[in-house]
Amino acid sequence: TENSAREFVKQIIKAGHESVLEHFSFSVRFVTDRGISHEIVRHRIASFSQESTRYCNYGNDKFNGEITVVEPHQIGEQKSNWLKACKISEEQYFELLKTESAQTARSVLPTSLKTEIIMTANLREWRHFFKLRTAKAAHPDMRGLTIPLLKELKQLIPVVFDDIYEEEINND
């Protein structure tokens, strides 16, 4: 029955026998900047597919001839300088494209460049991921991605994620 399955999962988590959770996985699509994506791919137990700057030519019509950047959550009073730096990177990227390949020109693209990444992991790894990436010490932009996802998963699969406590995910 559903209740006995829920109790079983609750007990294996409580006992620390989470290997049973490795038999189920799911995928999530994140839209974020390249800096945050570098933190995501550090989870070696997961699988990833990410948009490649090596093959993307942002001068093409597909990208409307521009790069897209993701504004940091806590940019504050330096926002105009951040925008200026992104604009200079974009200008130099397009200048390099005049004589270089996209894979060479990409070296000047900012860490704030938007990327899409698909992450597939089993339930055990997702638990580990959320414990690290929703913690107060996690990057604010990472928390901006992971806290809403964790809240949604607590609704969908509460028995697996309810013991990741609120104090780990409170926004400052």
Disulfide bonds with the S-S distance in Angstrom:
none
